[in-house]
Amino acid sequence: MKNFDAIFNPKSIAIIGASKTEGKVGYSIMKNLMSFDGKLYPVNPKYDEISGLKCYKSVLDIDDEIDLAIVVVPAQAVPKVMEECGEKGVKGAVIISAGFSEVGNYELEEEVKKIIKKYNIATIGPNCLGIMNTYRNLNTTFGKLFPNKGNISIISQSGAVLTAILDISPLLNLGFSKIVSIGNKIDVQESDLMEYLMTDETTEVVVLYIEGLKDKRFLSVAKKLSKVKPIIALKSGRTEEGAKAASSHTGSLAGSDEIYSAAFREGGILRADTFEELVNLMHIFSTQPLMKFNEIGIVTNAGGFGVMAADMCKKYGVKLANFEEKTKEKLKEKLPKTATISNPLDIIGDADTERYKNAVSTLMEDKNVSGLLVILTPQEMTKPLEVAEEIVKLKEYYRENGIKKPIVTSFVGGASIKGAKSYLRKNGIPSYITPEAGIEALSYLYKYSKMKTKEDWDEYLEKIRKEFEEIKDNNKETIEKLFTNLNEYTAKKFLKLHGIPVPKGYIAKNKEEAIRYAKELGSRLVMKIVSPDILHKSDAGCVIINPQDVGKAYETIINNAKRYFEDHGIDGVIEGVLIEEFVDGLEIIVGGKRDEIFGPVVMTGLGGVFVEVLKDVSFGIYPITKEYAHEMLKELKSYKILEGVRGRPKRDIKSIVDLIVKLGVMMELYDEIKEIDMNPVFVKEDGKGCCVGDALIILKK
């Protein structure tokens, strides 16, 4: 692990590029560091002193050990400064200076990278806002705000996102431990910081703002960290336009958004879709215990908002708890006869503070309720601030007595409830504008508690991996031969070797062979060109299904292939025509690719319009267990078609799950494979399996 103690707990800091001129970055950083409880050494050849401290011409002139260097000099001067830091024995550095890869200056960034590697200086940046440690009054940034102490640590590629969060934080009473603007990530990556925060006693929640990753350890470290602390991530660059903006902003290349979503899920990371959602999740995870099971109670003085909240339960996968009998009896005693004892619990529009207190305390004691949403709308007899104060008292009382359940509120309104919402937030209870947001927040508390117990391996995955390892070891020559001449036929041979069902077929080199093979396979046939230069065979007119005249079909396919080569100016190779038995069933796609950051990725979706138009696909990151594969399928909007709808038969879902698991293992074991595409895969009726209709394997170059 890198020397983060020098960065977050330094005894001495050199500010290289410190300034006396107000408005300069070096001035702001110097000002922010004046409350630091260690030694400060400004460095700038222009001055003899800054802020009453002796100023040095070079870090080499300082007669003391330096733990941390803050570098605020023009980009071209950074290599010389870092060389001097290395000679001085500086352990850590934060390079604030911009003008590197984010503006296309890759050579300069590479020069700095070599220097910090040479001297083993743990370095954050360049092109960053700086870092903070609230527990040491350490603020190396040039921002205006320094937050309260708390349990949230943030790692962000954007300094502006950080300053926005810090500006919002007093409204929600959010407190922070470590804040890191990571910039261009010349050295320190997200995984390095996450590894450090894993054992940081003052960090309980980790927040990430990501534009693009170049960190191959990210996923493995995230898996470990998420088992002990929640990780919340906002990933920008989701669209093509956003990805371009991210690249120009930080020099990072944003990857496929679907793959990031799959990676976050695999790493146990909670993904926020918007900045507002990110802030909401920070608030609830920093203040509330997790939901141990997935059943909540709703208390409301407005039936309509109770119904809206109940509607949202289905959307976010939350269940309404069935109250215990003793709960119902208590509520009947304490609530008016007009109140309906159900969930949502409508305590009627004239509910006063005492009625809220009785309802909330009763549901807090119900063993069937794992979390609570309290809704309030302003009425003449309702005193929002009094209700808020009572909810805070109840939260503290039950926490002290060992009942740890999350409570979130939705005080719906404007001016009349403003003070109550502020009071709740300042006392560690989230309060949302809408009940829907409260349901969403509670759902994340359960989602994370479920993520923590998710296993990466199951017996079946282990069994498949061992089988495939044996196949690989026992068939080295055969596999090597198949890989030297990859086409649909040899790709299917490779799949069949690993127990994946493919149609029976032969390659015909001439018309006579085609007729002979056709007679052997029967009347229902598929004929396709075999050529490494024609990937989309149907588009080239090189696929014929159930031909009336096999010999004529053979000639048509060959002629169409030659015409395709002429039209596209290709000096192509024709290896023959594949004659296969005809297979039918529901068409799906199962494919694998090797991501530069996350490794083997598996994709699945229904064929035809579902992929081409609706883009209804799901991604998974290896290792993929049976449960994980099934979850991937359930993510598809078209999943109900697999289950059987409107008289259509249920399909063999187990066979697809099996195929997804096997493909994941195959991609992991055969590092030379760049992509595998099985499209279509024909899925038969339940219990009858599936069969790969077409296959493409692409190797790394």
SULQUIJO-V369162 format. One record per residue. N is the residue number from 1. RES is the residue in one letter. OMEGA is omega in whole degrees, 0 to 359 (* if undefined). BURIAL is b if it has 24 or more other C-alpha atoms within 12 Angstrom, else e. Layout:
((N | RES | OMEGA | BURIAL) (N | RES | OMEGA | BURIAL))
This chain:
((1 | M | 180 | e) (2 | K | 184 | b) (3 | N | 181 | b) (4 | F | 177 | b) (5 | D | 178 | e) (6 | A | 182 | b) (7 | I | 186 | b) (8 | F | 180 | b) (9 | N | 183 | b) (10 | P | 173 | b) (11 | K | 182 | b) (12 | S | 182 | b) (13 | I | 171 | b) (14 | A | 178 | b) (15 | I | 186 | b) (16 | I | 188 | b) (17 | G | 175 | b) (18 | A | 185 | b) (19 | S | 174 | b) (20 | K | 187 | b) (21 | T | 179 | e) (22 | E | 183 | e) (23 | G | 176 | e) (24 | K | 179 | e) (25 | V | 180 | b) (26 | G | 177 | b) (27 | Y | 182 | b) (28 | S | 180 | b) (29 | I | 178 | b) (30 | M | 179 | b) (31 | K | 182 | b) (32 | N | 182 | b) (33 | L | 184 | b) (34 | M | 179 | b) (35 | S | 179 | e) (36 | F | 186 | b) (37 | D | 176 | e) (38 | G | 182 | e) (39 | K | 179 | b) (40 | L | 179 | b) (41 | Y | 175 | b) (42 | P | 179 | b) (43 | V | 176 | b) (44 | N | 183 | b) (45 | P | 181 | e) (46 | K | 189 | e) (47 | Y | 173 | e) (48 | D | 177 | e) (49 | E | 175 | e) (50 | I | 179 | b) (51 | S | 178 | b) (52 | G | 179 | e) (53 | L | 177 | e) (54 | K | 180 | b) (55 | C | 185 | b) (56 | Y | 180 | b) (57 | K | 180 | b) (58 | S | 176 | b) (59 | V | 180 | b) (60 | L | 181 | b) (61 | D | 183 | e) (62 | I | 182 | b) (63 | D | 180 | e) (64 | D | 174 | e) (65 | E | 179 | b) (66 | I | 178 | b) (67 | D | 188 | b) (68 | L | 175 | b) (69 | A | 173 | b) (70 | I | 188 | b) (71 | V | 183 | b) (72 | V | 181 | b) (73 | V | 176 | b) (74 | P | 186 | e) (75 | A | 183 | b) (76 | Q | 181 | e) (77 | A | 185 | b) (78 | V | 179 | b) (79 | P | 180 | b) (80 | K | 180 | b) (81 | V | 181 | b) (82 | M | 175 | b) (83 | E | 179 | b) (84 | E | 177 | b) (85 | C | 178 | b) (86 | G | 179 | b) (87 | E | 181 | e) (88 | K | 182 | b) (89 | G | 177 | b) (90 | V | 186 | b) (91 | K | 183 | b) (92 | G | 180 | b) (93 | A | 170 | b) (94 | V | 181 | b) (95 | I | 180 | b) (96 | I | 186 | b) (97 | S | 176 | b) (98 | A | 178 | b) (99 | G | 182 | b) (100 | F | 186 | b) (101 | S | 181 | b) (102 | E | 175 | b) (103 | V | 178 | e) (104 | G | 181 | e) (105 | N | 186 | e) (106 | Y | 183 | e) (107 | E | 180 | e) (108 | L | 179 | b) (109 | E | 180 | b) (110 | E | 178 | e) (111 | E | 179 | b) (112 | V | 181 | b) (113 | K | 180 | b) (114 | K | 181 | e) (115 | I | 182 | b) (116 | I | 176 | b) (117 | K | 179 | e) (118 | K | 184 | e) (119 | Y | 179 | e) (120 | N | 178 | b) (121 | I | 176 | b) (122 | A | 190 | b) (123 | T | 174 | b) (124 | I | 182 | b) (125 | G | 357 | b) (126 | P | 178 | b) (127 | N | 181 | b) (128 | C | 180 | b) (129 | L | 183 | b) (130 | G | 182 | b) (131 | I | 177 | b) (132 | M | 167 | b) (133 | N | 186 | b) (134 | T | 183 | b) (135 | Y | 175 | b) (136 | R | 186 | b) (137 | N | 183 | b) (138 | L | 179 | b) (139 | N | 181 | b) (140 | T | 184 | b) (141 | T | 174 | b) (142 | F | 177 | b) (143 | G | 182 | b) (144 | K | 193 | e) (145 | L | 172 | b) (146 | F | 190 | b) (147 | P | 174 | b) (148 | N | 174 | b) (149 | K | 179 | b) (150 | G | 188 | b) (151 | N | 181 | b) (152 | I | 171 | b) (153 | S | 184 | b) (154 | I | 172 | b) (155 | I | 186 | b) (156 | S | 173 | b) (157 | Q | 181 | b) (158 | S | 176 | b) (159 | G | 181 | b) (160 | A | 177 | b) (161 | V | 178 | b) (162 | L | 183 | b) (163 | T | 177 | b) (164 | A | 179 | e) (165 | I | 181 | b) (166 | L | 180 | b) (167 | D | 180 | e) (168 | I | 191 | b) (169 | S | 179 | b) (170 | P | 180 | b) (171 | L | 181 | b) (172 | L | 183 | b) (173 | N | 177 | b) (174 | L | 177 | b) (175 | G | 187 | b) (176 | F | 175 | b) (177 | S | 179 | b) (178 | K | 176 | b) (179 | I | 185 | b) (180 | V | 168 | b) (181 | S | 194 | b) (182 | I | 175 | b) (183 | G | 184 | b) (184 | N | 176 | b) (185 | K | 181 | b) (186 | I | 182 | b) (187 | D | 182 | b) (188 | V | 180 | b) (189 | Q | 178 | b) (190 | E | 183 | b) (191 | S | 179 | b) (192 | D | 181 | b) (193 | L | 179 | b) (194 | M | 178 | b) (195 | E | 179 | b) (196 | Y | 183 | b) (197 | L | 180 | b) (198 | M | 182 | b) (199 | T | 180 | e) (200 | D | 187 | b) (201 | E | 183 | e) (202 | T | 179 | b) (203 | T | 176 | b) (204 | E | 180 | b) (205 | V | 180 | b) (206 | V | 182 | b) (207 | V | 181 | b) (208 | L | 165 | b) (209 | Y | 188 | b) (210 | I | 171 | b) (211 | E | 176 | b) (212 | G | 180 | b) (213 | L | 169 | b) (214 | K | 193 | b) (215 | D | 185 | b) (216 | K | 177 | e) (217 | R | 188 | b) (218 | F | 187 | b) (219 | L | 182 | b) (220 | S | 179 | b) (221 | V | 179 | b) (222 | A | 179 | b) (223 | K | 180 | b) (224 | K | 183 | b) (225 | L | 184 | b) (226 | S | 176 | b) (227 | K | 183 | b) (228 | V | 181 | b) (229 | K | 178 | b) (230 | P | 175 | b) (231 | I | 179 | b) (232 | I | 184 | b) (233 | A | 168 | b) (234 | L | 181 | b) (235 | K | 176 | b) (236 | S | 184 | b) (237 | G | 183 | b) (238 | R | 180 | b) (239 | T | 178 | e) (240 | E | 180 | e) (241 | E | 179 | e) (242 | G | 180 | e) (243 | A | 178 | b) (244 | K | 180 | e) (245 | A | 180 | e) (246 | A | 181 | b) (247 | S | 181 | b) (248 | S | 184 | b) (249 | H | 186 | b) (250 | T | 182 | b) (251 | G | 178 | b) (252 | S | 176 | b) (253 | L | 180 | b) (254 | A | 181 | b) (255 | G | 179 | b) (256 | S | 183 | b) (257 | D | 180 | b) (258 | E | 180 | b) (259 | I | 176 | b) (260 | Y | 179 | b) (261 | S | 179 | b) (262 | A | 180 | b) (263 | A | 178 | b) (264 | F | 179 | b) (265 | R | 179 | b) (266 | E | 181 | b) (267 | G | 181 | b) (268 | G | 183 | b) (269 | I | 177 | b) (270 | L | 183 | b) (271 | R | 173 | b) (272 | A | 181 | b) (273 | D | 182 | e) (274 | T | 177 | e) (275 | F | 179 | b) (276 | E | 179 | e) (277 | E | 177 | b) (278 | L | 181 | b) (279 | V | 179 | b) (280 | N | 181 | b) (281 | L | 175 | b) (282 | M | 183 | b) (283 | H | 186 | b) (284 | I | 181 | b) (285 | F | 180 | b) (286 | S | 184 | b) (287 | T | 189 | b) (288 | Q | 173 | b) (289 | P | 179 | b) (290 | L | 172 | b) (291 | M | 184 | b) (292 | K | 174 | b) (293 | F | 197 | b) (294 | N | 179 | b) (295 | E | 186 | b) (296 | I | 172 | b) (297 | G | 178 | b) (298 | I | 175 | b) (299 | V | 182 | b) (300 | T | 171 | b) (301 | N | 181 | b) (302 | A | 184 | b) (303 | G | 182 | b) (304 | G | 179 | e) (305 | F | 175 | b) (306 | G | 178 | b) (307 | V | 178 | b) (308 | M | 179 | b) (309 | A | 179 | b) (310 | A | 178 | b) (311 | D | 182 | e) (312 | M | 181 | b) (313 | C | 180 | b) (314 | K | 181 | e) (315 | K | 185 | e) (316 | Y | 175 | b) (317 | G | 179 | e) (318 | V | 179 | b) (319 | K | 173 | b) (320 | L | 184 | b) (321 | A | 168 | b) (322 | N | 185 | b) (323 | F | 174 | b) (324 | E | 180 | e) (325 | E | 181 | e) (326 | K | 175 | e) (327 | T | 180 | b) (328 | K | 180 | b) (329 | E | 179 | e) (330 | K | 182 | e) (331 | L | 178 | b) (332 | K | 180 | e) (333 | E | 190 | e) (334 | K | 184 | b) (335 | L | 178 | b) (336 | P | 180 | e) (337 | K | 179 | e) (338 | T | 180 | e) (339 | A | 177 | b) (340 | T | 182 | e) (341 | I | 179 | b) (342 | S | 180 | b) (343 | N | 7 | b) (344 | P | 180 | b) (345 | L | 181 | b) (346 | D | 182 | b) (347 | I | 171 | b) (348 | I | 187 | b) (349 | G | 180 | b) (350 | D | 182 | b) (351 | A | 176 | b) (352 | D | 183 | b) (353 | T | 182 | b) (354 | E | 180 | b) (355 | R | 175 | b) (356 | Y | 181 | b) (357 | K | 181 | b) (358 | N | 181 | b) (359 | A | 182 | b) (360 | V | 182 | b) (361 | S | 180 | b) (362 | T | 180 | b) (363 | L | 176 | b) (364 | M | 182 | b) (365 | E | 180 | b) (366 | D | 183 | b) (367 | K | 179 | b) (368 | N | 182 | b) (369 | V | 182 | b) (370 | S | 179 | b) (371 | G | 189 | b) (372 | L | 170 | b) (373 | L | 179 | b) (374 | V | 181 | b) (375 | I | 177 | b) (376 | L | 170 | b) (377 | T | 185 | b) (378 | P | 174 | b) (379 | Q | 183 | e) (380 | E | 184 | e) (381 | M | 181 | e) (382 | T | 178 | b) (383 | K | 187 | b) (384 | P | 182 | b) (385 | L | 178 | b) (386 | E | 178 | b) (387 | V | 179 | b) (388 | A | 180 | b) (389 | E | 180 | b) (390 | E | 179 | b) (391 | I | 178 | b) (392 | V | 178 | b) (393 | K | 180 | e) (394 | L | 178 | b) (395 | K | 181 | b) (396 | E | 182 | b) (397 | Y | 183 | e) (398 | Y | 176 | e) (399 | R | 178 | e) (400 | E | 181 | e) (401 | N | 171 | e) (402 | G | 176 | e) (403 | I | 184 | b) (404 | K | 177 | b) (405 | K | 178 | b) (406 | P | 173 | b) (407 | I | 172 | b) (408 | V | 184 | b) (409 | T | 171 | b) (410 | S | 174 | b) (411 | F | 190 | b) (412 | V | 180 | b) (413 | G | 182 | e) (414 | G | 187 | e) (415 | A | 187 | e) (416 | S | 181 | e) (417 | I | 184 | b) (418 | K | 182 | b) (419 | G | 180 | e) (420 | A | 179 | b) (421 | K | 179 | b) (422 | S | 180 | b) (423 | Y | 179 | b) (424 | L | 183 | b) (425 | R | 180 | b) (426 | K | 179 | b) (427 | N | 170 | b) (428 | G | 175 | b) (429 | I | 179 | b) (430 | P | 176 | b) (431 | S | 187 | b) (432 | Y | 178 | b) (433 | I | 183 | b) (434 | T | 175 | b) (435 | P | 181 | b) (436 | E | 179 | b) (437 | A | 178 | b) (438 | G | 177 | b) (439 | I | 179 | b) (440 | E | 181 | b) (441 | A | 178 | b) (442 | L | 181 | b) (443 | S | 179 | b) (444 | Y | 178 | b) (445 | L | 177 | b) (446 | Y | 181 | b) (447 | K | 181 | b) (448 | Y | 180 | b) (449 | S | 176 | b) (450 | K | 179 | b) (451 | M | 184 | b) (452 | K | 184 | b) (453 | T | 181 | e) (454 | K | 180 | e) (455 | E | 179 | e) (456 | D | 186 | b) (457 | W | 167 | e) (458 | D | 184 | e) (459 | E | 183 | e) (460 | Y | 178 | e) (461 | L | 179 | b) (462 | E | 179 | e) (463 | K | 180 | e) (464 | I | 181 | b) (465 | R | 179 | b) (466 | K | 179 | e) (467 | E | 183 | e) (468 | F | 176 | b) (469 | E | 178 | e) (470 | E | 179 | e) (471 | I | 181 | b) (472 | K | 181 | e) (473 | D | 186 | e) (474 | N | 184 | e) (475 | N | 185 | e) (476 | K | 183 | e) (477 | E | 180 | e) (478 | T | 181 | e) (479 | I | 179 | b) (480 | E | 180 | e) (481 | K | 178 | e) (482 | L | 183 | b) (483 | F | 180 | b) (484 | T | 180 | e) (485 | N | 185 | b) (486 | L | 171 | b) (487 | N | 182 | b) (488 | E | 183 | b) (489 | Y | 182 | b) (490 | T | 176 | b) (491 | A | 179 | b) (492 | K | 175 | b) (493 | K | 179 | b) (494 | F | 179 | b) (495 | L | 180 | b) (496 | K | 178 | b) (497 | L | 181 | b) (498 | H | 174 | b) (499 | G | 178 | e) (500 | I | 186 | b) (501 | P | 177 | b) (502 | V | 179 | b) (503 | P | 173 | b) (504 | K | 182 | b) (505 | G | 180 | b) (506 | Y | 172 | b) (507 | I | 177 | b) (508 | A | 181 | b) (509 | K | 179 | e) (510 | N | 184 | b) (511 | K | 182 | b) (512 | E | 178 | e) (513 | E | 180 | e) (514 | A | 180 | b) (515 | I | 181 | b) (516 | R | 180 | e) (517 | Y | 181 | b) (518 | A | 179 | b) (519 | K | 180 | e) (520 | E | 185 | e) (521 | L | 179 | b) (522 | G | 189 | e) (523 | S | 182 | e) (524 | R | 188 | b) (525 | L | 167 | b) (526 | V | 178 | b) (527 | M | 183 | b) (528 | K | 174 | b) (529 | I | 172 | b) (530 | V | 181 | b) (531 | S | 177 | b) (532 | P | 184 | b) (533 | D | 176 | b) (534 | I | 182 | b) (535 | L | 181 | b) (536 | H | 190 | e) (537 | K | 180 | b) (538 | S | 181 | e) (539 | D | 181 | e) (540 | A | 182 | b) (541 | G | 186 | b) (542 | C | 174 | b) (543 | V | 175 | b) (544 | I | 181 | b) (545 | I | 179 | b) (546 | N | 182 | e) (547 | P | 176 | b) (548 | Q | 180 | e) (549 | D | 186 | e) (550 | V | 181 | b) (551 | G | 179 | b) (552 | K | 179 | e) (553 | A | 179 | b) (554 | Y | 181 | b) (555 | E | 180 | b) (556 | T | 181 | b) (557 | I | 180 | b) (558 | I | 181 | b) (559 | N | 179 | e) (560 | N | 177 | b) (561 | A | 179 | b) (562 | K | 179 | b) (563 | R | 178 | e) (564 | Y | 178 | b) (565 | F | 181 | e) (566 | E | 183 | e) (567 | D | 183 | e) (568 | H | 178 | e) (569 | G | 183 | e) (570 | I | 172 | e) (571 | D | 192 | e) (572 | G | 180 | e) (573 | V | 174 | e) (574 | I | 182 | b) (575 | E | 179 | b) (576 | G | 177 | b) (577 | V | 179 | b) (578 | L | 177 | b) (579 | I | 185 | b) (580 | E | 172 | b) (581 | E | 181 | b) (582 | F | 178 | b) (583 | V | 175 | b) (584 | D | 184 | b) (585 | G | 177 | b) (586 | L | 185 | b) (587 | E | 171 | b) (588 | I | 175 | b) (589 | I | 171 | b) (590 | V | 183 | b) (591 | G | 178 | b) (592 | G | 174 | b) (593 | K | 181 | b) (594 | R | 179 | b) (595 | D | 183 | b) (596 | E | 182 | e) (597 | I | 191 | b) (598 | F | 178 | b) (599 | G | 184 | b) (600 | P | 179 | b) (601 | V | 178 | b) (602 | V | 180 | b) (603 | M | 174 | b) (604 | T | 178 | b) (605 | G | 175 | b) (606 | L | 185 | b) (607 | G | 176 | b) (608 | G | 186 | e) (609 | V | 183 | e) (610 | F | 178 | e) (611 | V | 188 | b) (612 | E | 185 | e) (613 | V | 186 | e) (614 | L | 181 | e) (615 | K | 182 | e) (616 | D | 181 | b) (617 | V | 179 | b) (618 | S | 182 | b) (619 | F | 174 | b) (620 | G | 179 | b) (621 | I | 179 | b) (622 | Y | 7 | b) (623 | P | 181 | b) (624 | I | 178 | b) (625 | T | 176 | b) (626 | K | 181 | b) (627 | E | 180 | b) (628 | Y | 180 | b) (629 | A | 179 | b) (630 | H | 177 | b) (631 | E | 178 | b) (632 | M | 180 | b) (633 | L | 181 | b) (634 | K | 177 | b) (635 | E | 182 | e) (636 | L | 176 | b) (637 | K | 183 | e) (638 | S | 184 | b) (639 | Y | 183 | b) (640 | K | 178 | e) (641 | I | 177 | b) (642 | L | 180 | b) (643 | E | 181 | b) (644 | G | 179 | e) (645 | V | 175 | e) (646 | R | 176 | e) (647 | G | 178 | e) (648 | R | 183 | e) (649 | P | 173 | e) (650 | K | 181 | b) (651 | R | 183 | b) (652 | D | 183 | b) (653 | I | 180 | b) (654 | K | 181 | b) (655 | S | 178 | b) (656 | I | 177 | b) (657 | V | 179 | b) (658 | D | 181 | b) (659 | L | 180 | b) (660 | I | 179 | b) (661 | V | 181 | b) (662 | K | 180 | b) (663 | L | 177 | b) (664 | G | 179 | b) (665 | V | 180 | b) (666 | M | 179 | b) (667 | M | 180 | b) (668 | E | 185 | b) (669 | L | 183 | b) (670 | Y | 184 | b) (671 | D | 182 | e) (672 | E | 180 | e) (673 | I | 177 | b) (674 | K | 180 | b) (675 | E | 169 | b) (676 | I | 179 | b) (677 | D | 175 | b) (678 | M | 189 | b) (679 | N | 3 | b) (680 | P | 164 | b) (681 | V | 181 | b) (682 | F | 181 | b) (683 | V | 182 | b) (684 | K | 180 | b) (685 | E | 185 | b) (686 | D | 179 | e) (687 | G | 184 | e) (688 | K | 172 | e) (689 | G | 179 | b) (690 | C | 181 | b) (691 | C | 182 | b) (692 | V | 182 | b) (693 | G | 180 | b) (694 | D | 183 | b) (695 | A | 178 | b) (696 | L | 175 | b) (697 | I | 177 | b) (698 | I | 179 | b) (699 | L | 174 | b) (700 | K | 179 | e) (701 | K | * | e))
